């Protein structure tokens, strides 16, 4: 259990749901804009992606995505309702309610931190919890993309079945680890408001690239949230235990570019990195978590944050 008080009852941000087909509507496709996924599988190498897909397939992780089970077919036809998130304790019980509650807490923390530390006005993003696939302002995406943020519609997208895939990569499915994922995507919204998100360019990768700096900063911003949300009288979170912190580290470790490259059977190639190594991602979260300060997350060396 991590959420306390009102937050234990799915007190969410602007969260909506999409089941299967997405919102529909036009404007997608040719005008598609960069979206920011939590991890990038394969770093542009087609074979690497195929190997990973095969690996996940044979390990059973893709049952739900390839329609291998009745469950997934059933799910895609069901209305996707968040009614169960009204129950007391729901955000400590259900993954989707936990994500919604995390958005609520992120909104209240960043409404304070962003103006105070960066002198930037805060506006709330949206979150769409989806199943299977979704139409977004940045184009069509499937669950296979993993969680991501789309700057064009200022929305974080999450299929909570991702958390099961994460365990296949060696990550943790623990509550705080899940919250870290949501807080990372929210971090991209903060960068969008700061006007720096556009610096990320996955076509120019490498361990010293702007892409990596942006991703590590989002990890660090997630740490700031965990720091702030677990302190004070109105804290959304119970005090964070060593075990929970360890689970976050385990997840950050599993989505490091070197770890993903190793998992996919490829060479570890820092020149192709877009998100940073396991070590870098763990360090980035820690920097934000220990300090609670944006100045500790200044991976772009802007020097604009109040300390
Ligand atoms: Zn990211």
py3Dmol code that shows the C-alpha trace and the ligand (Angstrom):
import py3Dmol

protein = """\
ATOM      1  CA  UNK A   1       0.000   0.000   0.000  1.00  0.00           C
ATOM      2  CA  UNK A   2       1.325   3.453  -0.829  1.00  0.00           C
ATOM      3  CA  UNK A   3      -1.514   5.986  -1.103  1.00  0.00           C
ATOM      4  CA  UNK A   4      -3.074   7.465   1.977  1.00  0.00           C
ATOM      5  CA  UNK A   5      -6.040   9.690   2.798  1.00  0.00           C
ATOM      6  CA  UNK A   6      -8.170  10.878  -0.124  1.00  0.00           C
ATOM      7  CA  UNK A   7      -5.638   9.535  -2.586  1.00  0.00           C
ATOM      8  CA  UNK A   8      -6.415   5.975  -1.521  1.00  0.00           C
ATOM      9  CA  UNK A   9      -9.730   6.486  -3.264  1.00  0.00           C
ATOM     10  CA  UNK A  10      -8.657   6.972  -6.883  1.00  0.00           C
ATOM     11  CA  UNK A  11      -8.432  10.749  -6.586  1.00  0.00           C
ATOM     12  CA  UNK A  12      -7.317  11.264 -10.147  1.00  0.00           C
ATOM     13  CA  UNK A  13      -6.244  13.985 -12.498  1.00  0.00           C
ATOM     14  CA  UNK A  14      -7.787  14.406 -15.939  1.00  0.00           C
ATOM     15  CA  UNK A  15      -8.018  10.734 -16.724  1.00  0.00           C
ATOM     16  CA  UNK A  16     -10.079   9.170 -19.477  1.00  0.00           C
ATOM     17  CA  UNK A  17     -10.111   5.732 -21.017  1.00  0.00           C
ATOM     18  CA  UNK A  18     -10.001   4.196 -24.463  1.00  0.00           C
ATOM     19  CA  UNK A  19     -10.709   0.603 -25.312  1.00  0.00           C
ATOM     20  CA  UNK A  20      -9.255  -0.762 -28.516  1.00  0.00           C
ATOM     21  CA  UNK A  21     -10.139   1.637 -31.300  1.00  0.00           C
ATOM     22  CA  UNK A  22      -9.122   4.915 -29.753  1.00  0.00           C
ATOM     23  CA  UNK A  23     -10.889   8.211 -30.309  1.00  0.00           C
ATOM     24  CA  UNK A  24     -11.080   8.016 -34.049  1.00  0.00           C
ATOM     25  CA  UNK A  25     -11.108  11.335 -35.828  1.00  0.00           C
ATOM     26  CA  UNK A  26      -8.781  12.701 -38.460  1.00  0.00           C
ATOM     27  CA  UNK A  27      -5.493  14.454 -38.563  1.00  0.00           C
ATOM     28  CA  UNK A  28      -3.382  11.447 -37.742  1.00  0.00           C
ATOM     29  CA  UNK A  29      -0.812   9.703 -39.856  1.00  0.00           C
ATOM     30  CA  UNK A  30       1.152  12.057 -42.066  1.00  0.00           C
ATOM     31  CA  UNK A  31       1.113  14.802 -39.476  1.00  0.00           C
ATOM     32  CA  UNK A  32       2.246  12.454 -36.747  1.00  0.00           C
ATOM     33  CA  UNK A  33       4.553  14.053 -34.231  1.00  0.00           C
ATOM     34  CA  UNK A  34       7.213  12.573 -32.060  1.00  0.00           C
ATOM     35  CA  UNK A  35       5.903  10.775 -29.033  1.00  0.00           C
ATOM     36  CA  UNK A  36       8.019  10.028 -25.976  1.00  0.00           C
ATOM     37  CA  UNK A  37       7.909   6.401 -24.860  1.00  0.00           C
ATOM     38  CA  UNK A  38       9.256   5.196 -21.533  1.00  0.00           C
ATOM     39  CA  UNK A  39      11.695   2.902 -23.297  1.00  0.00           C
ATOM     40  CA  UNK A  40      12.749   2.324 -26.871  1.00  0.00           C
ATOM     41  CA  UNK A  41      13.155  -1.245 -27.886  1.00  0.00           C
ATOM     42  CA  UNK A  42      15.971  -1.963 -30.260  1.00  0.00           C
ATOM     43  CA  UNK A  43      17.247   1.569 -30.855  1.00  0.00           C
ATOM     44  CA  UNK A  44      16.446   1.483 -34.566  1.00  0.00           C
ATOM     45  CA  UNK A  45      17.796  -1.993 -35.291  1.00  0.00           C
ATOM     46  CA  UNK A  46      14.991  -3.995 -36.885  1.00  0.00           C
ATOM     47  CA  UNK A  47      16.552  -7.323 -36.074  1.00  0.00           C
ATOM     48  CA  UNK A  48      16.916  -6.387 -32.462  1.00  0.00           C
ATOM     49  CA  UNK A  49      13.225  -5.573 -32.248  1.00  0.00           C
ATOM     50  CA  UNK A  50      12.353  -8.887 -33.884  1.00  0.00           C
ATOM     51  CA  UNK A  51      14.564 -10.817 -31.514  1.00  0.00           C
ATOM     52  CA  UNK A  52      12.971  -9.064 -28.567  1.00  0.00           C
ATOM     53  CA  UNK A  53       9.485  -9.731 -29.879  1.00  0.00           C
ATOM     54  CA  UNK A  54      10.372 -13.397 -30.279  1.00  0.00           C
ATOM     55  CA  UNK A  55      11.843 -13.468 -26.804  1.00  0.00           C
ATOM     56  CA  UNK A  56       8.736 -11.918 -25.299  1.00  0.00           C
ATOM     57  CA  UNK A  57       6.493 -14.113 -27.389  1.00  0.00           C
ATOM     58  CA  UNK A  58       8.147 -17.313 -26.262  1.00  0.00           C
ATOM     59  CA  UNK A  59       8.224 -16.138 -22.698  1.00  0.00           C
ATOM     60  CA  UNK A  60       4.479 -15.630 -22.884  1.00  0.00           C
ATOM     61  CA  UNK A  61       4.525 -11.882 -22.385  1.00  0.00           C
ATOM     62  CA  UNK A  62       2.668 -11.208 -25.623  1.00  0.00           C
ATOM     63  CA  UNK A  63      -0.314 -13.425 -25.038  1.00  0.00           C
ATOM     64  CA  UNK A  64      -2.524 -10.422 -24.544  1.00  0.00           C
ATOM     65  CA  UNK A  65      -1.155  -8.482 -27.499  1.00  0.00           C
ATOM     66  CA  UNK A  66      -1.263 -11.160 -30.139  1.00  0.00           C
ATOM     67  CA  UNK A  67      -4.778 -12.206 -29.218  1.00  0.00           C
ATOM     68  CA  UNK A  68      -3.508 -15.515 -27.927  1.00  0.00           C
ATOM     69  CA  UNK A  69      -5.990 -15.734 -25.092  1.00  0.00           C
ATOM     70  CA  UNK A  70      -9.709 -15.282 -24.674  1.00  0.00           C
ATOM     71  CA  UNK A  71      -9.050 -12.724 -22.018  1.00  0.00           C
ATOM     72  CA  UNK A  72      -7.661 -10.109 -24.349  1.00  0.00           C
ATOM     73  CA  UNK A  73     -10.507 -10.490 -26.831  1.00  0.00           C
ATOM     74  CA  UNK A  74     -13.013 -10.200 -24.067  1.00  0.00           C
ATOM     75  CA  UNK A  75     -11.308  -7.101 -22.729  1.00  0.00           C
ATOM     76  CA  UNK A  76     -11.201  -5.260 -26.019  1.00  0.00           C
ATOM     77  CA  UNK A  77     -14.968  -5.562 -26.379  1.00  0.00           C
ATOM     78  CA  UNK A  78     -15.762  -4.445 -22.868  1.00  0.00           C
ATOM     79  CA  UNK A  79     -16.499  -0.883 -21.987  1.00  0.00           C
ATOM     80  CA  UNK A  80     -13.512   0.338 -20.072  1.00  0.00           C
ATOM     81  CA  UNK A  81     -14.885   1.966 -16.956  1.00  0.00           C
ATOM     82  CA  UNK A  82     -13.066   3.473 -14.015  1.00  0.00           C
ATOM     83  CA  UNK A  83     -16.063   3.168 -11.737  1.00  0.00           C
ATOM     84  CA  UNK A  84     -14.191   0.789  -9.445  1.00  0.00           C
ATOM     85  CA  UNK A  85     -11.785   3.636  -8.678  1.00  0.00           C
ATOM     86  CA  UNK A  86     -14.496   5.253  -6.537  1.00  0.00           C
ATOM     87  CA  UNK A  87     -14.015   2.552  -3.916  1.00  0.00           C
ATOM     88  CA  UNK A  88     -12.022   3.367  -0.833  1.00  0.00           C
ATOM     89  CA  UNK A  89      -8.577   1.827  -1.150  1.00  0.00           C
ATOM     90  CA  UNK A  90      -8.924   1.313  -4.916  1.00  0.00           C
ATOM     91  CA  UNK A  91      -5.689   3.129  -5.758  1.00  0.00           C
ATOM     92  CA  UNK A  92      -3.803   0.669  -3.588  1.00  0.00           C
ATOM     93  CA  UNK A  93      -5.553  -2.260  -5.220  1.00  0.00           C
ATOM     94  CA  UNK A  94      -6.009  -1.642  -8.950  1.00  0.00           C
ATOM     95  CA  UNK A  95      -3.268  -0.592 -11.362  1.00  0.00           C
ATOM     96  CA  UNK A  96      -5.487   1.819 -13.320  1.00  0.00           C
ATOM     97  CA  UNK A  97      -6.800   3.537 -10.178  1.00  0.00           C
ATOM     98  CA  UNK A  98      -3.229   3.788  -8.921  1.00  0.00           C
ATOM     99  CA  UNK A  99      -2.224   5.567 -12.140  1.00  0.00           C
ATOM    100  CA  UNK A 100      -5.181   7.945 -11.784  1.00  0.00           C
ATOM    101  CA  UNK A 101      -4.318   8.739  -8.183  1.00  0.00           C
ATOM    102  CA  UNK A 102      -0.697   9.284  -9.193  1.00  0.00           C
ATOM    103  CA  UNK A 103      -1.846  11.839 -11.775  1.00  0.00           C
ATOM    104  CA  UNK A 104      -3.849  13.639  -9.085  1.00  0.00           C
ATOM    105  CA  UNK A 105      -0.848  13.840  -6.794  1.00  0.00           C
ATOM    106  CA  UNK A 106       1.498  14.843  -9.627  1.00  0.00           C
ATOM    107  CA  UNK A 107      -0.828  17.736 -10.490  1.00  0.00           C
ATOM    108  CA  UNK A 108      -0.800  19.120  -6.974  1.00  0.00           C
ATOM    109  CA  UNK A 109       2.982  18.711  -6.518  1.00  0.00           C
ATOM    110  CA  UNK A 110       3.973  20.260  -9.864  1.00  0.00           C
ATOM    111  CA  UNK A 111       1.469  23.113  -9.526  1.00  0.00           C
ATOM    112  CA  UNK A 112       3.719  24.229  -6.662  1.00  0.00           C
ATOM    113  CA  UNK A 113       7.178  23.116  -7.785  1.00  0.00           C
ATOM    114  CA  UNK A 114       7.203  24.346 -11.395  1.00  0.00           C
ATOM    115  CA  UNK A 115       6.379  28.035 -10.707  1.00  0.00           C
ATOM    116  CA  UNK A 116       8.497  28.096  -7.540  1.00  0.00           C
ATOM    117  CA  UNK A 117      11.635  26.450  -8.915  1.00  0.00           C
ATOM    118  CA  UNK A 118      11.509  27.222 -12.649  1.00  0.00           C
ATOM    119  CA  UNK A 119       9.263  30.295 -12.814  1.00  0.00           C
ATOM    120  CA  UNK A 120       7.087  28.512 -15.364  1.00  0.00           C
ATOM    121  CA  UNK A 121       3.301  28.443 -15.213  1.00  0.00           C
ATOM    122  CA  UNK A 122       1.797  25.008 -14.659  1.00  0.00           C
ATOM    123  CA  UNK A 123      -1.134  23.565 -16.573  1.00  0.00           C
ATOM    124  CA  UNK A 124      -2.452  20.047 -16.060  1.00  0.00           C
ATOM    125  CA  UNK A 125      -1.879  17.327 -18.651  1.00  0.00           C
ATOM    126  CA  UNK A 126      -4.354  14.578 -19.406  1.00  0.00           C
ATOM    127  CA  UNK A 127      -3.970  10.848 -19.146  1.00  0.00           C
ATOM    128  CA  UNK A 128      -5.595   8.217 -21.324  1.00  0.00           C
ATOM    129  CA  UNK A 129      -5.685   4.684 -19.957  1.00  0.00           C
ATOM    130  CA  UNK A 130      -6.118   2.425 -22.952  1.00  0.00           C
ATOM    131  CA  UNK A 131      -6.240  -1.218 -23.892  1.00  0.00           C
ATOM    132  CA  UNK A 132      -4.600  -2.772 -26.936  1.00  0.00           C
ATOM    133  CA  UNK A 133      -4.266   0.355 -29.106  1.00  0.00           C
ATOM    134  CA  UNK A 134      -5.126   4.014 -29.247  1.00  0.00           C
ATOM    135  CA  UNK A 135      -5.338   7.000 -31.576  1.00  0.00           C
ATOM    136  CA  UNK A 136      -3.431   9.990 -30.275  1.00  0.00           C
ATOM    137  CA  UNK A 137      -2.460  13.486 -31.362  1.00  0.00           C
ATOM    138  CA  UNK A 138       0.902  11.926 -32.242  1.00  0.00           C
ATOM    139  CA  UNK A 139      -0.535   9.083 -34.312  1.00  0.00           C
ATOM    140  CA  UNK A 140      -1.716   5.540 -33.800  1.00  0.00           C
ATOM    141  CA  UNK A 141      -0.043   3.494 -31.066  1.00  0.00           C
ATOM    142  CA  UNK A 142      -0.379  -0.019 -29.710  1.00  0.00           C
ATOM    143  CA  UNK A 143       0.320  -1.326 -26.226  1.00  0.00           C
ATOM    144  CA  UNK A 144       3.608  -2.539 -27.650  1.00  0.00           C
ATOM    145  CA  UNK A 145       4.849   1.081 -27.633  1.00  0.00           C
ATOM    146  CA  UNK A 146       4.780   1.053 -23.847  1.00  0.00           C
ATOM    147  CA  UNK A 147       3.702   4.104 -21.841  1.00  0.00           C
ATOM    148  CA  UNK A 148       4.327   7.422 -23.608  1.00  0.00           C
ATOM    149  CA  UNK A 149       3.616  11.142 -23.613  1.00  0.00           C
ATOM    150  CA  UNK A 150       2.324  12.992 -26.654  1.00  0.00           C
ATOM    151  CA  UNK A 151       3.263  16.697 -26.631  1.00  0.00           C
ATOM    152  CA  UNK A 152       0.707  17.632 -29.251  1.00  0.00           C
ATOM    153  CA  UNK A 153      -2.323  16.680 -27.144  1.00  0.00           C
ATOM    154  CA  UNK A 154      -0.490  17.045 -23.805  1.00  0.00           C
ATOM    155  CA  UNK A 155      -1.573  13.560 -22.814  1.00  0.00           C
ATOM    156  CA  UNK A 156       0.180  10.634 -21.151  1.00  0.00           C
ATOM    157  CA  UNK A 157      -0.922   7.253 -22.518  1.00  0.00           C
ATOM    158  CA  UNK A 158      -0.764   4.058 -20.492  1.00  0.00           C
ATOM    159  CA  UNK A 159      -1.951   0.501 -20.977  1.00  0.00           C
ATOM    160  CA  UNK A 160      -1.545  -0.937 -17.497  1.00  0.00           C
ATOM    161  CA  UNK A 161      -0.846  -4.393 -18.971  1.00  0.00           C
ATOM    162  CA  UNK A 162       2.604  -2.902 -19.632  1.00  0.00           C
ATOM    163  CA  UNK A 163       3.476  -3.530 -16.008  1.00  0.00           C
ATOM    164  CA  UNK A 164       3.317  -7.268 -16.642  1.00  0.00           C
ATOM    165  CA  UNK A 165       5.649  -6.904 -19.631  1.00  0.00           C
ATOM    166  CA  UNK A 166       7.988  -4.952 -17.415  1.00  0.00           C
ATOM    167  CA  UNK A 167       8.512  -7.954 -15.168  1.00  0.00           C
ATOM    168  CA  UNK A 168       9.629  -9.873 -18.275  1.00  0.00           C
ATOM    169  CA  UNK A 169      12.369  -7.281 -18.732  1.00  0.00           C
ATOM    170  CA  UNK A 170      13.435  -7.707 -15.112  1.00  0.00           C
ATOM    171  CA  UNK A 171      11.553  -4.712 -13.740  1.00  0.00           C
ATOM    172  CA  UNK A 172       9.306  -4.584 -10.699  1.00  0.00           C
ATOM    173  CA  UNK A 173       5.542  -4.398 -10.718  1.00  0.00           C
ATOM    174  CA  UNK A 174       5.487  -2.845  -7.237  1.00  0.00           C
ATOM    175  CA  UNK A 175       3.249   0.162  -6.531  1.00  0.00           C
ATOM    176  CA  UNK A 176       5.976   2.796  -6.374  1.00  0.00           C
ATOM    177  CA  UNK A 177       7.625   1.327  -9.474  1.00  0.00           C
ATOM    178  CA  UNK A 178       4.338   1.782 -11.348  1.00  0.00           C
ATOM    179  CA  UNK A 179       4.005   5.304 -10.006  1.00  0.00           C
ATOM    180  CA  UNK A 180       7.536   6.063 -11.216  1.00  0.00           C
ATOM    181  CA  UNK A 181       6.453   5.152 -14.752  1.00  0.00           C
ATOM    182  CA  UNK A 182       3.492   7.553 -14.620  1.00  0.00           C
ATOM    183  CA  UNK A 183       5.621  10.257 -13.017  1.00  0.00           C
ATOM    184  CA  UNK A 184       8.250   9.869 -15.773  1.00  0.00           C
ATOM    185  CA  UNK A 185       5.664  10.516 -18.494  1.00  0.00           C
ATOM    186  CA  UNK A 186       4.355  13.458 -16.476  1.00  0.00           C
ATOM    187  CA  UNK A 187       7.950  14.706 -16.433  1.00  0.00           C
ATOM    188  CA  UNK A 188       7.784  15.023 -20.221  1.00  0.00           C
ATOM    189  CA  UNK A 189       4.743  17.253 -19.785  1.00  0.00           C
ATOM    190  CA  UNK A 190       6.778  19.464 -17.449  1.00  0.00           C
ATOM    191  CA  UNK A 191       9.500  19.655 -20.124  1.00  0.00           C
ATOM    192  CA  UNK A 192       6.822  20.517 -22.660  1.00  0.00           C
ATOM    193  CA  UNK A 193       5.762  23.450 -20.470  1.00  0.00           C
ATOM    194  CA  UNK A 194       9.413  24.453 -20.038  1.00  0.00           C
ATOM    195  CA  UNK A 195       9.798  24.479 -23.825  1.00  0.00           C
ATOM    196  CA  UNK A 196      12.687  21.999 -23.832  1.00  0.00           C
ATOM    197  CA  UNK A 197      10.959  18.786 -24.882  1.00  0.00           C
ATOM    198  CA  UNK A 198      11.542  19.503 -28.572  1.00  0.00           C
ATOM    199  CA  UNK A 199      15.304  19.123 -28.014  1.00  0.00           C
ATOM    200  CA  UNK A 200      14.790  15.369 -27.816  1.00  0.00           C
ATOM    201  CA  UNK A 201      15.625  13.731 -31.116  1.00  0.00           C
ATOM    202  CA  UNK A 202      15.721   9.950 -31.247  1.00  0.00           C
ATOM    203  CA  UNK A 203      17.295  10.203 -34.699  1.00  0.00           C
ATOM    204  CA  UNK A 204      20.419  11.632 -33.076  1.00  0.00           C
ATOM    205  CA  UNK A 205      21.011   9.125 -30.294  1.00  0.00           C
ATOM    206  CA  UNK A 206      24.058   8.470 -28.122  1.00  0.00           C
ATOM    207  CA  UNK A 207      24.897   8.551 -24.454  1.00  0.00           C
ATOM    208  CA  UNK A 208      25.676  12.291 -24.569  1.00  0.00           C
ATOM    209  CA  UNK A 209      22.678  13.155 -26.763  1.00  0.00           C
ATOM    210  CA  UNK A 210      19.886  15.595 -25.985  1.00  0.00           C
ATOM    211  CA  UNK A 211      17.482  12.647 -26.204  1.00  0.00           C
ATOM    212  CA  UNK A 212      19.220  10.920 -23.297  1.00  0.00           C
ATOM    213  CA  UNK A 213      19.433  14.189 -21.319  1.00  0.00           C
ATOM    214  CA  UNK A 214      15.676  14.688 -21.722  1.00  0.00           C
ATOM    215  CA  UNK A 215      14.866  11.119 -20.648  1.00  0.00           C
ATOM    216  CA  UNK A 216      17.150  11.247 -17.611  1.00  0.00           C
ATOM    217  CA  UNK A 217      15.606  14.553 -16.609  1.00  0.00           C
ATOM    218  CA  UNK A 218      12.146  12.944 -16.767  1.00  0.00           C
ATOM    219  CA  UNK A 219      13.410  10.168 -14.468  1.00  0.00           C
ATOM    220  CA  UNK A 220      14.791  12.808 -12.122  1.00  0.00           C
ATOM    221  CA  UNK A 221      11.493  14.730 -12.186  1.00  0.00           C
ATOM    222  CA  UNK A 222       9.768  11.481 -11.213  1.00  0.00           C
ATOM    223  CA  UNK A 223      12.115  11.400  -8.228  1.00  0.00           C
ATOM    224  CA  UNK A 224      11.119  14.946  -7.261  1.00  0.00           C
ATOM    225  CA  UNK A 225       7.496  13.838  -7.178  1.00  0.00           C
ATOM    226  CA  UNK A 226       8.295  10.838  -4.952  1.00  0.00           C
ATOM    227  CA  UNK A 227      10.252  13.143  -2.628  1.00  0.00           C
ATOM    228  CA  UNK A 228       7.453  15.697  -2.305  1.00  0.00           C
ATOM    229  CA  UNK A 229       4.513  13.296  -2.327  1.00  0.00           C
ATOM    230  CA  UNK A 230       5.849  11.349   0.642  1.00  0.00           C
ATOM    231  CA  UNK A 231       6.430  14.314   2.939  1.00  0.00           C
ATOM    232  CA  UNK A 232       4.330  16.631   5.056  1.00  0.00           C
ATOM    233  CA  UNK A 233       0.947  16.483   6.715  1.00  0.00           C
ATOM    234  CA  UNK A 234      -1.019  16.165   3.473  1.00  0.00           C
ATOM    235  CA  UNK A 235       1.335  13.691   1.853  1.00  0.00           C
ATOM    236  CA  UNK A 236      -0.350  11.557  -0.802  1.00  0.00           C
ATOM    237  CA  UNK A 237       2.016   8.667  -0.091  1.00  0.00           C
ATOM    238  CA  UNK A 238       2.867   6.715   2.996  1.00  0.00           C
ATOM    239  CA  UNK A 239       6.561   7.104   3.903  1.00  0.00           C
ATOM    240  CA  UNK A 240       8.578   5.332   1.216  1.00  0.00           C
ATOM    241  CA  UNK A 241      10.184   2.094   2.379  1.00  0.00           C
ATOM    242  CA  UNK A 242      13.578   0.778   1.321  1.00  0.00           C
ATOM    243  CA  UNK A 243      11.777  -2.093  -0.357  1.00  0.00           C
ATOM    244  CA  UNK A 244       9.672   0.282  -2.485  1.00  0.00           C
ATOM    245  CA  UNK A 245      12.728   2.300  -3.416  1.00  0.00           C
ATOM    246  CA  UNK A 246      14.478  -0.882  -4.388  1.00  0.00           C
ATOM    247  CA  UNK A 247      11.559  -1.745  -6.677  1.00  0.00           C
ATOM    248  CA  UNK A 248      11.860   1.610  -8.432  1.00  0.00           C
ATOM    249  CA  UNK A 249      15.584   0.996  -8.910  1.00  0.00           C
ATOM    250  CA  UNK A 250      14.838  -2.453 -10.300  1.00  0.00           C
ATOM    251  CA  UNK A 251      12.439  -0.964 -12.846  1.00  0.00           C
ATOM    252  CA  UNK A 252      14.763   1.917 -13.803  1.00  0.00           C
ATOM    253  CA  UNK A 253      17.486  -0.686 -14.223  1.00  0.00           C
ATOM    254  CA  UNK A 254      15.331  -2.851 -16.491  1.00  0.00           C
ATOM    255  CA  UNK A 255      14.484  -0.025 -18.909  1.00  0.00           C
ATOM    256  CA  UNK A 256      18.039   1.255 -19.293  1.00  0.00           C
ATOM    257  CA  UNK A 257      19.196   1.097 -22.911  1.00  0.00           C
ATOM    258  CA  UNK A 258      22.083  -1.256 -22.091  1.00  0.00           C
ATOM    259  CA  UNK A 259      19.773  -3.613 -20.239  1.00  0.00           C
ATOM    260  CA  UNK A 260      17.262  -3.648 -23.102  1.00  0.00           C
ATOM    261  CA  UNK A 261      20.038  -4.238 -25.625  1.00  0.00           C
ATOM    262  CA  UNK A 262      21.371  -7.102 -23.541  1.00  0.00           C
ATOM    263  CA  UNK A 263      17.888  -8.574 -23.115  1.00  0.00           C
ATOM    264  CA  UNK A 264      17.312  -8.455 -26.854  1.00  0.00           C
ATOM    265  CA  UNK A 265      20.514 -10.389 -27.465  1.00  0.00           C
ATOM    266  CA  UNK A 266      22.238  -7.464 -29.165  1.00  0.00           C
ATOM    267  CA  UNK A 267      25.511  -5.687 -28.508  1.00  0.00           C
ATOM    268  CA  UNK A 268      25.566  -2.931 -25.936  1.00  0.00           C
ATOM    269  CA  UNK A 269      26.086   0.129 -28.140  1.00  0.00           C
ATOM    270  CA  UNK A 270      26.134   3.492 -26.297  1.00  0.00           C
ATOM    271  CA  UNK A 271      26.048   5.356 -29.643  1.00  0.00           C
ATOM    272  CA  UNK A 272      22.491   4.143 -30.178  1.00  0.00           C
ATOM    273  CA  UNK A 273      21.157   5.051 -26.745  1.00  0.00           C
ATOM    274  CA  UNK A 274      18.095   7.291 -26.479  1.00  0.00           C
ATOM    275  CA  UNK A 275      17.114   6.872 -22.817  1.00  0.00           C
ATOM    276  CA  UNK A 276      20.364   6.334 -20.921  1.00  0.00           C
ATOM    277  CA  UNK A 277      21.964   3.336 -19.271  1.00  0.00           C
ATOM    278  CA  UNK A 278      20.504   1.451 -16.333  1.00  0.00           C
ATOM    279  CA  UNK A 279      22.999   3.118 -14.038  1.00  0.00           C
ATOM    280  CA  UNK A 280      22.152   6.573 -15.387  1.00  0.00           C
ATOM    281  CA  UNK A 281      18.404   6.032 -15.048  1.00  0.00           C
ATOM    282  CA  UNK A 282      18.729   4.821 -11.458  1.00  0.00           C
ATOM    283  CA  UNK A 283      21.008   7.751 -10.592  1.00  0.00           C
ATOM    284  CA  UNK A 284      18.651  10.245 -12.229  1.00  0.00           C
ATOM    285  CA  UNK A 285      15.664   9.135 -10.156  1.00  0.00           C
ATOM    286  CA  UNK A 286      17.805   9.196  -7.016  1.00  0.00           C
ATOM    287  CA  UNK A 287      19.007  12.755  -7.675  1.00  0.00           C
ATOM    288  CA  UNK A 288      15.438  14.029  -7.814  1.00  0.00           C
ATOM    289  CA  UNK A 289      14.260  11.855  -4.952  1.00  0.00           C
ATOM    290  CA  UNK A 290      17.013  12.837  -2.548  1.00  0.00           C
ATOM    291  CA  UNK A 291      16.912  16.587  -3.267  1.00  0.00           C
ATOM    292  CA  UNK A 292      13.361  17.397  -4.385  1.00  0.00           C
ATOM    293  CA  UNK A 293      14.958  20.061  -6.575  1.00  0.00           C
ATOM    294  CA  UNK A 294      14.805  20.741 -10.305  1.00  0.00           C
ATOM    295  CA  UNK A 295      18.342  22.122 -10.109  1.00  0.00           C
ATOM    296  CA  UNK A 296      19.481  18.570  -9.314  1.00  0.00           C
ATOM    297  CA  UNK A 297      17.827  17.434 -12.558  1.00  0.00           C
ATOM    298  CA  UNK A 298      19.486  19.983 -14.862  1.00  0.00           C
ATOM    299  CA  UNK A 299      20.738  17.433 -17.402  1.00  0.00           C
ATOM    300  CA  UNK A 300      20.464  20.071 -20.135  1.00  0.00           C
ATOM    301  CA  UNK A 301      22.766  22.414 -18.168  1.00  0.00           C
ATOM    302  CA  UNK A 302      20.360  25.340 -18.443  1.00  0.00           C
ATOM    303  CA  UNK A 303      21.229  26.850 -15.069  1.00  0.00           C
ATOM    304  CA  UNK A 304      17.802  28.459 -14.758  1.00  0.00           C
ATOM    305  CA  UNK A 305      16.472  26.712 -11.668  1.00  0.00           C
ATOM    306  CA  UNK A 306      16.207  28.251  -8.235  1.00  0.00           C
ATOM    307  CA  UNK A 307      18.015  26.170  -5.704  1.00  0.00           C
TER     308      UNK A 307
END
"""
ligand_1 = """\
1
ZN
Zn 10.508 9.229 -21.513
"""
view = py3Dmol.view(width=600, height=400)
view.addModel(protein, "pdb")
view.setStyle({"model": 0}, {"cartoon": {"style": "trace"}})
view.addModel(ligand_1, "xyz")
view.setStyle({"model": 1}, {"stick": {}})
view.zoomTo()
view.show()
